[in-house]
């Protein structure tokens, strides 16, 4: 048997053979996400996807890219990597779902100082699971080894999604009117925003460990912080088949305060009642122990609401019934009001306590 030739590149920290082995290992996971339209498997220079013909009269492609922020550090602290990929998919597909777009395909970028096959495979396992939930195909990605850029055990993630919708059915908030109702869909927890503040409160200020069990949560701190972001895309696509949805908002960085105005037409503001939905224990825990104001909580975290849907007030109750049937926990959280013309300092989002 011929002796394997040594590699100076491997000595420098980049193992090409290990990278090839990783691609072979994840091929079955990736193939399980393929839907109609996928033309190539992974391993090529580009992923091919056919839109087909006849299904759309005037199709518009909708794209988004995102990451999961410093939630990655929690995964690394817990040495649990099989759900962070769900977060990655969720952050991207939820963003295009608010336009009424159906996700078609997903690409990922995984970078580390040195490739750990088990960790990387777990990450892709989560990405594949997220794509299955969203009915989206994982058709490619990039795995980069960059010794010196990342410390041992560290990695970074980014995701990219492309979806499609009919031009005349794009949802952009332009139909929102005074008197419309805001429906909030429950989040599973913190989702993937605000983790820099979470880490400061929990690990710097409180000196906690991810292995500490917190009675309010019924689990360890690490388990609570790693709850995957909810993927709302299939729910929203089903809802818009039966109801006139006027606007949708993915509650990410900036919370309710900064995200809702992104879909409001001129002259409109949102008036929310914070007593109308359940605030999960993790948020009360952070607010009390971190001495965070209620305003900052609503601007940093989702506070229990991961998605907001705007509908005509007459359809709100029926829409909630369908959302419940689809497995969501909806709340009637507020209404659209007129923005006074003469009051320059009037908030666009008002949250009463």
Secondary structure, 3 states (H helix, E strand, C coil): CCCCCCCHHHHCCCCHHHHHHHHHHHHHHHHCCCCCCECCCCCCCCCCECCCCCCCCCEEEEEEEECCCCHHHHHHHHCCCCCHHHHHHHHHHHHHHCCCCEEEEEEEEEEECCCCHHHHHHHHHHHHHHHHHHCCEEEEEEEEECECCECCCCEEEEEEEEEEEEHHHCCCCCCCCCCCEEEEEECCCCCCCCHHHHHHHHHHHCCCCCCCEECCCCEEHHHHHCCCCCCCHHHHHHHHHHCCEEEEEECCCCHHHHHHHHHCCCCEEEEEEHHHCCCCHHHHHHHHHHCCCHHHHHHHCCCCEEEEEEECHHHHHHHHHHHHHCCCCEEEEEEEEECCCCCCCCCCEEEEC
